[in-house]
Each structure stands twice: as structure tokens, then as C-alpha cells.
Amino acid sequence: FYGSVRRIFSSIKNLRARHRVASEIQGIKSRIKSISEAHQRYQSEYGISAQASNSLSAVNNTTWRYSRDDALLVEEAKLVGIDQPKNHLISELLEGDDHQLKVVSVVGMGGLGKTTLVKKVHEDPEVRRHFPVRAWVTVSETCDFQFLLKDLIRQLHEEGKKPDPRSIESMTTTELKKFVKDFLQQAGRYAIVFDDVWDVEFWNTIKFALPESGHGNRVMLTTRKADVASDCCIESRGYIYRMKPLSFEDSWTLFCNKIFMGGNCPGHLMDVAKGILGKCEGLPLAILAISGLLALKDVNRTEEWEMVRRSLGGELEGAGKLDRVKKILSLSYSDLPWHLKICLLYTSIYPEDYKIACETLVNLWIAERFVEWREGMSIADVAWGYLSELVSRSLIQVTNVFYEGMPGYCRIHDLLREVIVLKSREQNMVTATTGQPMMWPSEKVRRLVVHISSSNNTQHHQQMQNYCFDHLRSFVTIGSTNPSLSRKLLSKVSGSSKLLKVLDLRGQETQEEIPNEIFKMLHLKHLDLYGTGVERVPKAIGKLQHLEYLNLGKTGVRELPMEILKLQNLRFLKVYQQVDPSDDDYGFHGFKAPSNMGGLLALQTLSYIDASSGSIIIKEIGKLTELRELGITKLRREDGKELCSSLANLISLQRLSADSIGKGDDHDTIDLNHHHPSLSSCSRAVFQGWRVPEIEEVALKENGRVEMDESGGGCIASSPKTNSATTSITGGVTIGHSALEPSSRAVFV
């Protein structure tokens, strides 16, 4: 009897357990269904076909096309409700006294969209026509005034298509101001923007470099401070525009544009969506951040949205708008998966308002081992995918897009950067110094960053000398730092940090040679010497056998030693010297590579290789089957066929640039037809000085393009999947047997 009772109770317990397990299984099934539906929405939203989703690399490539059209141009989303203020500001610029410098100030709290509004005004076609001389200067709270003046001078010369004056590097602040004033007095009508001005002292200093000249010159500035806006406008009888939050209607439009791609909000989410939107109080930055988070939630699971609303709950009541925005940004950060959190935190290495080069950023992520390998994708593709997702969540803003939608530069909004820097400090992720006295962390420094600085604080240098860098993994310089500071830090780091994996000295022009201590860093994976004064790579480079990334762009290096072939893990190699664009080399000098260059089988990026030595090096290129980006200079005409043969092996090639030694020889052609499966994955091919016959049969990937230049003009041929090609002629070239005049247009089908 007792045995029967025990069996009954045991059965009941098992029944309960089974019921619980069954319920959990049902929950898992429901969740899987939700994930599947979300995945389908994700595919639809990102423009990814079902076939493409089977290939992760295809997903990544398509993501960037989506990003270019939508997320990368998130500026367009921010323009909700902007037409009226934009037109108003344009009229303020174009009208008024032409004999007096006029200042237009745009004032409002962070996150209101001041920069976005002024940027659209500054780039308006009518404004561009009216003001032939234009510049945009980002000031920020911690600006270096000399650096700012040099940047302004470079922009003005670039706008006027004049070479940068090298003399400015040694000028004092007074001399730089005089240089700017003299230039502007001769240049004609100008419009200059000073973005993110924090104090009146800046204006009181810069105004003496801005002549009135009687041309109707204009200055626009953005600021969070009303007193700054007012004081800057007093003397010029300028105009102050006070930014206001978006109306509820415009806020709702922006919210739905981001989450539902312009569609309507489902009825069951209406109340919770309006509750969340109400917390944003019309601030575009907050709306974009929270909608970027919600866009990845399941629209069929109201509880997920309710959880977000509760997270923004009572503690925001009575809080200031600034605190509300930071809370929303913190929530957007907390919602990220771990790998994106750490990538976003890493952006704390950059100073406020810094123009971040996207390629540099993703390669640093890779070097820091933040990027996880995925089947079917290169590590670089995965890293670009991370950037794409952070952009789609409105946590990173792309400011410049290169060819085929690839992002060139990006930035982090000031308010988000404050959140990121705080969390980065909490986790002891990055230690940044400018040379000023600072409190060094009590914990081990793992990543040391040196920002733009003109400091010569010897007391701080001594303090730094006493600090231990034994556990340092990364040393990065940002901008043109004080030569003495960077040398002392580098000496200290290279002498004690044997475990260093990342060394980035970009832009340190005074760095004329590679210190011998670097070749003792046997764990080094990432060495960036772009823009330095380095002219020679010693044989000791062969000791760095773990090196994966070597950037010698814009240096004086013209040849690599044979020992480079020992770097079997090298996937990224750029070596070139930039010269005047009118030069026969089309602006670049390449490097002479060892004859057995084909032994670096891991290479995915290689540019610019000097091919003047003959066909041997071209044959070697054909062995580098992992190549995705290839740049060749001084290609001999007689090696054209050999190049075609090598290209046939490069089935992963995405970007190709090849220019010849001579130009204008009608008998030399490069035949791209039929036998180039590599070009089916190529998004951009540039042929400088070549004639490419019958290009209608070249099959590039969708939205890809072929560029040719035979006579100093140019030709661009776009070749979508329809196998038709559209050719635009700007200088008169010969394609096949057809001579086309400038400005004509031909379509081959």
C-alpha cells in the first residue's frame, strides 16, 4: 500500500515536472518563433534577401548598402520638422548688410539637432553659390586653438584647390590668425561655421582673424550657452536662433520612421509607445537612441516594450532634460550585446567631437580581439557589421560616406560620449592623457591613449615616468601630439611593455624612424605608422611574426625588405607616399615588394604595390587568393595580360585600383571580358591610363562600377546585375571602337 502511495506521489511530482518542462518548451518555441519573425523583419528592414541570409558575408555587404541608403544617411531622418528653421536661417545668411560681418548663432541644449540644422544650411546649394569660400570648424570644450586655426587654413586652401602651406606648422597663434585674415581678405565672400562653441573667450580671440571686407561675409556658430550666443552677436547686430524641441507630431513621425520604416505603429503598442516617446520630450537624439533600441524588439511582445518604459520610469520624474537624455542613452547602451558594448566603449579613446576614420576604428577593434570569428565571413566583414549595427541603433553617426556606401568617417555625440567615458572609466578600459596633470588609475593601465596636446608639463612627465606600464596592451596616439610627450611615453612603453599588442602612432610627423624597441614586442599584432616621417623599414620587422596589420600609408617608405615575408599572419598591408594629384602616378607612389610576395597568403588588403619591375610581381599577386582590396601603381603595358591572369584567381576581390606607367597609347588594352569571376564580387575597379574594350560584358556586383582614365578626364561605368553598363564621359575617351565627346552619355545593353 505504502509503495503504491509513493508511486502515486512520485507520478504527481513527475507530472508537475513534466508540465513545467512542457511549459518551458512552449515558451522556448514561442521565443524561437518570435526570433524568427524578428529575423524576417530584420531581413526586410535591412534589404537582405532570403538567399543572401544564407551567406553571412552577403548579409554584411548588403547591410552597408542598406546603411548608405538609410542608416548611414540618418541625417535625413533627423530632418523631421527642419524645413522651416532651415529656410529661415538661409534667409538670415543671404539678406542684410553686405558691408558688415554678420554672426548667426544657433543656441539650444545638447541633443536638439543644432549641428544637423546648421550643416544642412551650410550645404544648401543656394548658400554654396552665394559664398564661394566656406569652412566648417568643430570647436568643442577642450579645443587646441592652434590646431583649430591650422585646420581652418587647410580647409580654406582645399576649398580654393590650393596646396596646404607647410609654413603654418611652425607659426605662432598670432601669425596663424594673421594668415587666416590675409587669406580671407583676398578670397572674396566667405561663410564659416564654428560648431559647438563653449565660451565667449573663443569668439573674442577668433574674431580678429575674420575680416569684414565689405563682401557680406557670414559666420554661423552653434552653442549650448545663451550668453555665448548673445555676446557673439552684439557687435555685428547678428541673429540668434533658439532651437526648440520637436512637436509631438514631428516626434511621432521621427519615432515611427526609425522603428516602423515610415509605417504606422500597431494599435496594441500605441499606448506604451506614446509613453516612451513622452520621456524623450522632443529631443531628436533621445528619440533616435530609444527608437534604435525598440527597432530590435519584437512588435508582437508588448511586455518587451513595457520593460523599456519601466526602465525609463519614476527616476526620470522631475529630472532635467539633460539627465533624461543620458538615462535613455545609458539604456540604449545596456541593451547592447556584449561584443557591441565593448566596441562602443572603445570609442572613448577619441577626444570630444573627433572625426573618427571608420577603417581605423574597425581595425583597432580587430586588433583588440573584440571581433568574433563567424563562419563564411572574413574578420574585417564581421567588424564592419558591428559598426553597421551601432549606426542602425543611432549610437554612432556616420558623417562621410565613400564609394559604394562604405562609411568614411563617423562621430559620437557629445552626450553619448559622456556616458561612454564614464562607463569606460568604471571598467578601467582606457586611460587617456593630454600631458596635463591627472590622476592615474590605481589599477593596471591596459590601454593608454595620448590626445592632441601642446603641453610641456615636466612635473607630469616625471609623474608618468614613475608609473608602471608592465601590463599595457595598447598604446595609441590621437592627433598631432606634443613630440616630447609622445617620445617620452613611447620610450617608457617600449621599454617595459613586452606584452603590447597594439601600437598606433598615426600622424606623428616627427617620428622619423621605427624605434628598435618595437622589434622586441613579439606579441605585437597592430602597427600603424600612417602619416609619420618614417622612410625605412629595417630587416628586424621579420621578428614581429604575430603582426596582422601594418599601415605605412603617407610615409616615405618606398621598399620593403625580404624579411617582411616572415609575417605569415599579415592580413593588412598599406605602403604608399601621397604626391601631387597632377603627378604621373595619379597621386601615389607605391612600394617595391620582394619577388616572393605571393608567400603572404593571409593578405586581404594590399596597396599600393609598385609593378614597374615586371611580370614576376604580377604573377605573385595571383597567389594571394584571399585579397579583397588591391592597389597597383606603375603597371607596365606589356603586363596587362599577366594582370588579367592573376585577377582570375582573386575570387574574393572587392576593390581594385591599377594605374599604368604611360598614358595615351591606343594600342594597349586591358581585356576584362569573360574570364574574370573575381569581378563579380568587386564593387569598384579603377583603371588609370588603360583602354578597356567592350565593357558591356563586364559583370560587377550590384551597384559596382568601373572607372577608367585615359586622357586626363575620366570614365565611370556602372554595371548592375542586369549586365547593362552606363558610361559617363567627362574628358573624351575611347571605349571599344566608339569615340565619345565630353558630357555625352552612352548605355550599352
C-alpha angles and dihedrals in degrees: 000000000000089000090054091049091050090050091050092049090045090051091050091050091047089047091053091047091048090048090050091048091047090051091049091049090051089050091050091048090050090049092048089051090050091049090049091051090046089049090053090049089048090052091049094045094048094043094243118152121223090246091052092051089067088066115058091200090054089052091053095049092048091046090064092050087053091046093052093051097041123359096033088051092047084136085081090057089051091056094080107131093003103111097084097049090042093055091044093054092046090056090050089055097046099041132061139051112350092197097062135062108247125204121206114194123197110197133184143114122290116282097031094109101253094146093046092052095047092045091056090048092048092050096044110125093232091052091047091053094047095047112043092180114061138161139173118211123185108210108178128176096283102039124156103228096208091049089049093052092049090050090051091050092050092050093049091051092046090050089052091045091242126139118258112267106240091200092076092074092074098038125115122234091261092051092048092052091050090048091054093046094049091048094050093047090060098036101070130228112004139187117197127183123208106194123202102007112185106183142025091236089072091057093044088056102041098043092075089064092055113081122204093215094173093263098113095257120188137204124194123192136179123211141162092219123083093203091056091050091049098045093049091055101045100086096042096042085237132172130260120207114194113208116225130200117262117271116250090256093054091042090053091049092051091045094052093042090058099042105029099028091246094316128120126281111250113254095240090058097045098097097043092043092053090047091054093044091052090062089060093061094207097303108144094208092054092045093051093046096049094041089050087057094045093047088073095049123097109262089206093058108072090179090068090057091044089054089056091050091050090050088059091045138116099344089068093056108109092005119131120257091253092055090048092054092049090050090052091048090049090052091051088052093048091053092060121103113249097260092054093044092058092044091052092046089053090065086074086086088078124080122242114292092004118163101237119207104224096210090053092049097051091046090052089051088054093048091050089053093240092129120084122216115247127193114256095016135091115237089247092055090052091050092050087050090056090053090048092054093048088051092049089053089053092240093117121039118211110217101179132030123202127201119320093011096296107149115242105185136006140180142204118233113247094242093049090047089057089056092045095048091050093051091043090056091048089056095040088234101142134017113199127191135180096187093267121120110279143166107259114214118262089224124072115287108237101169121030120192125187115203131202107297144162093189122135096179102157093185090059091046089055090048089052092049089060093054121099118233098178092123097044114134101174136032116186132173119203118201126340104325129192104285093221093050095047092046093050093046093046091049091050093046097044091048097053109020105081091158095058113139102172125047115172118176097161115167098008095138093179090061097099100167139022109259113242090231089069091067089061091061094094093174094056113132103165125045117172117182097157113154095008127129093250113138104170138042111209124220089252088080085088090072092069094079094158092057113127102166127044120170118184096157117149092014131118094252111126102164138035124213123243089251089075086080089071090070097090093164094056110125101160124048124163121168121164145126118226115224136173110307089232089064118110089246091067091245100313139084111204129207132257108243129205113268092247095054090134088076093078092086096168094062115125098163122041125166147187105002118176107230098181091107091073146252097325093077091045090055090050090055088060089064093060095086095165093063116130098166125035131177123185129182132188093021110179117233092232090058094060094101091047089053090052090052092051093046089058088068096050099084094161096052113135104166128030132180123178128167129181132227096240133032136208101039105138093195097062116083138166112221112214097171130121103339102065111093086157091071092059087076095037117108097186134022123179122191113185114196097001135117111224110196126207094004091172088087096054110108112207124173117275112295090009123140143203119215124196133178120188106151107027092277122084147240128206121191118190114201116189124182091275086077091235120127129209115204124198117195121205104163109020116269139173119245115183103320098328122102110205125195122229116280091019121126130214131187121199119196 
